Each structure stands twice: as structure tokens, then as C-alpha cells.
Amino acid sequence: MEALRIRPAGTLLYEQVAERVQGLVDNGTLRPGDRLPSVRRLHRQWGVSLSTVLQAYRLLEDRGVIEARPQSGHYVRTSVRRLPEPRTIPPREVARDVDRADLMMRVSVVAGPMGLVRLGCGLPHPGLVPREALNRVIGRVARERPDSHAYVMAPGHERLRRVLAGRLIDAGGSVRPDDIVVTTGGQEALNLSLRAVTKPGDTVLVESPTYFGLLEILSSQGLKAVEVRTHPGTGLDVVAVERAIGWESPAALVVMPNFANPLGSLMPDEAKAQLVALCAELGVALIEDDAYGEVSFEGARPRALKAWDRDGGVLHCGTLSKTLSPGLRVGWVAAGRHARAVTRAKMVHSLACASVPQLAAAEFLQIGGYDRHLRKLRRAYKGHMARMSTAVTQAFPTGTRLSRPRGGQFLWVELPQGCDAMAVFEAAWDAGVSVAPGPMFSASGGFERHLRLNCSLPWDDRVAEAVGLLGQLAAEQCQG
């Protein structure tokens, strides 16, 4: 074996070693049951340290690719298998009123049985928040900035808007600070964007399945939802969007193109470009929810829809709640030509955002703290998702299907025929495990055999037992 060629910065060396070994398994050079080269042999042949090889082998163990045998070494697992992806379920593309409030509150609120294992909640685990570094910045801002205790009216603090405009360059966008309106989290960003481009009674196109918080926004504003076919791997179907526009004459389309919630799907660049051009041509406001765009497991951050926006028609919504700190409540809309309307909606809704979080977020992003944190977050989520995928593969009944995200924090599970996601949800809740059932992600209550799993939780015995319990409950449902 030749020495390992070091890739550009961005991927840790042990991850490069793991990927190369993974490639040998994938291409059949190393087959199930084969013994891997010893740690010392790989150390000599690839010119990396012993600890690097050990870390790489541990990572592959976490992914379920290899196993360690006492006094013998490492072997390719004989039971390595990949579940097929969930199927694309064509929705009935008709306008519907929406109400998922009761189920949403039960899954997402903090209350619940003592010791509940929260596989249903969509927030980052508290242990992944860089509290010490953030607290230092927050304290410094509160002490040293006189404007930290003053109203900063919409569209928000100029310093933060400049920083956010600069970061959008990495996503392919070109926006001015004046195009950006700071919001209290991503939920308000979506809320204000819809208020700016719709009126009660209008129809809005949404992915199927889609983020349940969006469905509640539509309900609160008196808007109707039309679900559009969405693939678990490649995201929103642009051909289905064009057909739905012809049938329903919607006022807006809301889409999460990068590592969508709940599917984890990633739209190809070609489809993104087609979607932006289609909406511009047909006069449909395009609202982009990019909450997870910066949580890519491999390579560069994927481009946002804003990269193809030529006339300022895309409303790009972002948030730090999913990647940095939910408690900061910092979100934004890069609203383009709709900036004035979004600013007005913000003024009517809440006048301004809290000043200290805006200033602290701006400084944390500027000094590089956020990028350092993102590198750790991506590695953590990638590892958690690999272990969760392996556990689902081993614990769930035959016929289960599982998504294969390349970023984000969610896995989408399709249960076999005969299973009822709501029954699994209720039984799991009683046993101390929360999970998000598929119907809460659909305006029509579809996806009755689907579950969303949150992979932000650090892997431990409690999480492993919770996944095993879900698999057992699903198997009992199938047998019933």
C-alpha cells in the first residue's frame, strides 16, 4: 500500500485514513470477514502515527464497518448491510388547511417524563453548545458596548448584518447588509417572510414531508398548504413544483434545499438553479430555509438557492439556533427586494431583537469562534449519525428503510408494512423515549409509517437502548 496522500485542510487525518479503508471495503478489496492490516503495518505503510490509525479504526467501528476481536485484530464485519432509502410518496397535490399544534407541542416542548430520551426533539444537544467561549463573548459585549442595552430597531444591528452578508459568500450568495433583516430565530424568519409575500387565504407550496413548524406558521396566518413530491436523497421535485404551480397558482413556495428537516435530503445544484428560474419566471415568491446548510459532513458547504438569485426574489432564511446556541435566538432573512416588506412585518410583530445576542453573535462569528465550533459539530453529528444508522439497521425489523443524509442532524425511517408510527410514538413515550412520528410533518397527516430520529445526542448506553426499544416496538407492530 502506498503512503497516504494528505488532502487539503478541512478533513482530519484520521478521517482520511478511515475513508481510505472504507473505500477498500466498498470496492471489494477487503470483504466481510477479512482481517484488516494491523495498526503498526498501516502506520509504517501510510506514514501516519499509531494513534491516527487507532482513531480511524475506532471511527469505522462506530460506523459498524469493522469490529475488533480480542487477541486477533480488526476485521470487516460480516453483517455489514445498508438499508434501502425510504420511498418517495407522491402526495395529493391539493390545497389544505393545516393544524398540527397538539402533536408539535407534545414532541417539541421541554416537559415530559423524568429521564425522557429525546430522540424526537430537533434541538442541538446542550453538550455541543460552546458555552464557555460564548459566555466570555457575551460578558465582554455586555460590559464594553454601550449599545448592548439600547433598542436596535429592525432591520437589526448593522455589524451583525455585515458579518452575515459576508458569510453568505460561502454559500454562493451576493447580498448587501441592507438586504438582511435580523429576526428572533429561524421560526420568526419564516413567519415574517410569509407575511411579506402572502395574504390570508393564499396557497403555499411545501415539501412532502416538511418541517412541522412551517405547517403551524401557515395555520396561524390563514394560509393553505399544497404538498409537493420530495425525494429522500435529492429533495424537492422541480417537475412536480411546475405542475403544482399550474394547478394551484400559489403565492409562495417554501423549501429547505440543504439537508432538509426531516428527510436530510440535498438538492443537486442543477435542480436548485431550475427551481429559482422557474419561480422567477412564474412570479412565485421563493422562501429558502437554510437552517442546516452549514452542517455538511463532507467537503464545502453546499450552495444556497440565493446563489442563483438574479433579481432579489429569493428570501433566504438562516438561524444560529441549530448550529450554535438555541438560547441566543438569532436568525435572519436575506430578503432582497422584499427587505422593506419584511422589515415592516418585523416592526409590527416585535419592533426589535435583543441587542446583546446580536452583538455577541457578530463578534463570535468575526473572531473565528463559530468556524472552529462548526468543525467540531460536523464531526460530532457525522459520528452520531453513523452509530444511529448502524443501530437502526441492527434493531429494526426486516423491511425498514433508512435515509442516508450527507449533513444535518436527522434520520428518516420508513417502517415496514403493518407498522403504525403513532402507535410506536405512544408506546415509546410511555417507556421514556420520545420520537417524532411522520404525520406531524405532513399537512394531510400522511407518512403514517415514518419516524424522524434526532442525531444530535452523544452516543451512550441510554441512546443505544432507546433505539433498540424503538426497533422492538416496531417489530411488535408488524407482528400485530
N, C-alpha and C positions, 0 to 999 in steps of 0.2 A: 504494500500500500504506500502510495506517495505521501509526502508531507502535506499537511493541511494548508490550503491557501487561505489567508486571512481576508475576510470580507471587509468592506468599509465599515466605519463606526456606526453603531446603532443596534448591532446584534452582539450579545456577549459571546465570548469564545466557547464556553461550554455548550451554549445553544447551537453554535455552528457544528461542534463535534456531534451533538445529538442529531442534528438534521442530516448530517452525512451518514451516520449509522442508520437512521430511519430510511434514507434513500436506498441503502444496501438491502434493507428488508423489503421495501416496496418493489424494487426491481428483481427480487428473487435471488440475489446473490447470497443472502442469508435467509434461510427458510425456517418455518416453525420447527422448534426442537433443536436447531443448530446452536452450537456454543459460540459465543462472541469472543473476539480476541481479548486476551487478558488486559487488565488495566496497564500493566507495565509494558506489554507489547505495543499497545496503542500509543502510550507515552513516548516510546522510542521511535516508532514509525511515523507518527504525525507531528512530532516535535512540540507536544504540549505537555503541561505539567500533569503529575499524577492526580492532583486534586481536581484539575479540569476534567479529566476523563471520568473520575468518580462522580462529579456533579452531573455530567452528561448522562451517565448510566442511571443515576437517580431520577433524572428528568424522564428518561424513557420508561423507567419503572412506574413513575407516576402516571404516564400516559397509557400504561397497560401494554406496551410493546414488548418489553423484555421482563425477565424475572431472575432474581438472584437465588442460587441454590447453595446451601451451606457446603463448605469444603470443596466446591466444584467450579464456581464461577457464574457467569451470566449467560442466559440462554434466551433465544427468541421464544416468546410464549407460544404454546401450541394452540391456545384458544383465541388468538387474536382474530377479531372479526369486526366489521363495521356494519352498523345497522343502516338500512336504506333511508334516504331522506323522506320526510313527510310528503305526502301527495299535495299537489295544488288542487284546492277545492273551488270550483267555479261558484261564485255567489250569485244570488238572484239580483241582478243589477236594477233594482227599483228603489225609489226614494222611501226612506223610513224615518219615523220619529224614533228617538233614542232615549233609553233610560236604563242605565246600569249602576245607578248610585249605590244601592244597598250592597251589592256584591263588591263593588270597588271599595267601599268603606270598610267592609269586613276584612278584605285581604290586605289593604294598604295601611290601615291605621295601626298605631302602636299597641293598642290594647289587645289582650289575648291571654290564653292560659300561661301560667308561670312556666318558664323554661321552653316556650314555643320555639322550635327550629324554623326560622323564617326563610324557607325556600320560595315563598310566594312574593315577598316584598321586593321592590325594584330599586332600593337604595344601595349605595356602596356600604360595605361593612365598616363600622366605626374604626376598626383597627387599621384601615387603609387610608384614613384621613391624616395628613401630615400636621398633626395638631401643634406640636411644639414649634415648628417653623412658622406656621400660620399665626400662632399666638404672639410670637415675637413681632411679626409684622403688624398685626392688629394693635398691639400695645404701643408700638412706635408711632403709628399713624394717629392714634387717639391722643397721644401726648404731644406730638410735634406739629400736627396740622390743624391750624385754627378752623379751617373749613370742614373738619371732620364732624363738627357739631352744628353745622348750618344746613338749611334746606339747599339741595341741589335739584332744581326743578327739571322735569322732563325737557329734553331727551336724556339727561344724565350727565355725570361728571365728564368733562372733556378729556381728562387724562386717560380714563378707562376707555373711552370711545376711540382714542388714538391707538391705544395698545391693541384693542380688539380688531380694528381695521388692519393693523399690521399683521396680526395672526391669520387673518383670512387670506393673506397672500399664499400661505402654505396650502390652503385648500383650493387655490386657483382663482380666488375672487379678487376683484379690484373695486374697493369701496372707499368712500370718504368718511371721515369721522362723523360728518353731519348726516350721513345716511343711517347712522346707528342710533337706536333708542334703547336705553338700559331698562331692564324690567326686573321685577321680583321673581326670579326663577324662570325656567322654561315654560311652565304652565301658563304664566301670565303672558309670555311672549306669544304663544299660540292664541291665547284668548284675545289679545289686542290686535293681532294680525287679522283674525277673522272679523272682529268688529270693524276694522278699517275697510274691508273689501266686500262685506256682505250685509244683508239686512234680514230681519226675521222672515221666515218663510222660504228663504233661498235654499238651494240644494248644494251640497258639498260632496265631492268625490273623496273617498278614503280607501286605504289599503284594506285587504281582507286576508288575514286579521290585521287589526290596527291597535295602537296604543289606547288603552281604555280611558285615560284621562282626556283624550281628544273627544271621545264619544260624549263625555259629560259636559264638555265645553259646548258642543253642538246642541245638546239638550237645553242647556241654560240659556242659549241665545235664540232658541226657537228655530234652529236650522235642521234640515233633513239630510240624512246621510245616504249616499249610494256607495255600496261596497264594490270594489274593483279587484279582479283576479290578481293575486300576488304569489310569486314563486318563492319557496323557502330558501333557495340559493341566490337567485338573480333579481328578486324583488318585483316591483310593480310592472305589470304587463302593459306596455305602451299601446299596443294594438287594442287592448280592452279599454284603455282610457279613451282613445279616439272614438270607439263605438259608444261608450257611455256619454261622452260629450254630445254626440249626435242625437242620442235619445232623450237626455235629461236637461240640456242647456244649463249646466251648473255655473254657479258664480265663482267657485274656487275649487282647488284640489290641494289636499294636504298629504305630504309623502315624507317618509323617513328613508332616504336612499342609501345611507351608510349604516350597516349593522342595526337593522330595524328592530324595534321592540314590538312584538315578541319574537319574530322569526329569526333575527340575526342576519337577514339577507343583505347582500351588497349589489346594487345595480351596476352593471358594466357602464363604462364611460359612454359608449355609443348610445345606449338606452337613455342615459341622462341627457345627452345632447338632443336626442329626438324629443324627449318629453318637454324640455324647455322651449324648443322651437314650436312644438305643437300647441302648447298653452299660449305662447305669444301670438301665434297666427290666429287662434280661435278666440282670443280675448278672455281666457280663463285665468284668474289670479292663481299663482303658484306659490304655496307656502311650504317651505322646506324645514323640517325638524331635524337638526343635525346634532342631537344630544350626544351621540356616541361616535361621531366622526373621528375623534382623536384617539380612539381606543382600538387601533389596528394592531393585530398580532405580528404581522409580517410587513416589512418594507415601509414605504412612505404612507403618510396619511392619505386616504382616498379623496379625490376632488369632490367638492360640493357642487350642487346644481348652479350655484352662483357663478361658477367658473364659465358657464355658457350664457349667462345673462347679458344681453346686449342693450336692453332698453330700461333697465332698472325695475323690471316687473316681478322678479323673484323676491319674496320676503323670506330671508334666511334667519331662522331662529336657532339660537345656541344657549347653552347654560353651563355653569360650573358645578351644578348640583350633582351631576352624575359622575364627574371626574375629579373634583377637588374636595368640596365640602357642601353637603346639603344645607347646613345651617347658615352659610353665607347668603343664600337666596339671591345669587347674582345670575341674571340671564340677559338676553339682548335680542333685538331684531335688527338685522341689516336690511332696511325696508326699501331702499332705492327710491323710486318715485312715489312710494306710499309713505315716506317718512313723516310727512306733515300730518297725514291722517292717523298714523299710529301714535305720534306724539300727542295729538289731541285726545285720542282714546285713553292714553296713559294719564293725562292731566285730569280727565273726567273721573277715571277709575280710582286713582290714588295719589295724584299730584306728583309724587317723587318717590325714589327708592332711598333706603337708608344710606347715609353718606360714608360711614366707617367701612362697611363691606365693599363699597365701590373703590375707595382709595386703597384698601388693603389688597383687593384683588389686582388692581392695576400694578401695585408695587411688586407683589408676588410673581406676577407674570413677567414683569420687566427685569427682575434680578435673576431670572432663570430657575427659581424655585419650582415653578409649575412644570417645566420641561423635565427636570430631574424627577419630580413626583410621577409624571406620566410614564416615564421609562419603567419605574417600579410597578406602577399599576398595570401596565400592559403585560409584564412578565407574570404578575400575580394572577390576573384574570385568565391568561393563557394556560397556566398550570392548573388552576381550579377547574377550568372548563374541560381540560383533558381528563382529569380524575373523575369529574362528574360524568363525562361521556362513557368512560370505562365502566363506572359503577352502574349506570343505566343499562348498558349493554349486557352486563352480567346478571342484574337483578330483575329486569322487567321481562314479561312473558314473550314467547315467540310471536312474531307479527308486529312487534313495536317498531316504530320508525323514529329517527332522530336527526335533527338538523346538524349542520356542520359549519358553524359560523367561523369567519376569519377575523372576528373582532367583536367588541361589545361585551355584554355580561349575561346573555340569556341563551338557554337551550329550549327548543320547541320539540315536544314529544307528541307523537301520534300513537295512541293506544290501539290495540287490536280490536277487531270487530267484537261486539258484545260488551265492551267496557263503557262506563259512564263516568266522565271526568268530574261531574258534580258529586256523584256518589263517592268517588275517591277523595275529593276535596273534603267532604263532610267527615268521612271516616278518619282521614289523616288529621284533621283539626282536633277531633276528639282524642286522638292518640298523641297530640303535642307537636304536630308538624303542619305548617301552612304551605300551601302551594296555590298557584294561580290557575284556575280552570279556564279552558278555552272559551266558553261562552261569554266571558267578560270582555273579550277582545273583538266582539262582533256585534254590529248594530242589530242583526237579525237573530242573535242568540245561537249562531252556528258553532262549529268546532266542538261538538259535544264529546268527542273522544280525544281531546288535546289538553296538554298541560304546559305551562311555562315554568321553567326552573331558573332561579337566580344563582349565578355562579360567582357572586362577589364574596361569599362566605369562605373563609380559610378552611381547608380540608382538615377534618379531625374525625374522631370516632363518632361524635354525635351526628355530623352531617352524613357520614357513611351509613350509619344505622337508619337515618331518616330516608335516604334514597332506597335502602333495602326494604323499608316498610312500605314505601310507595309502590315498589315493584310487587310486593306481596299482595297489597290491596288491589292492584290492577289485575293480578293473576286470579284472585278470588272473584273479581267482577266478571272476568272472561269465563270462568268455570260456571258462575251463576247463570 
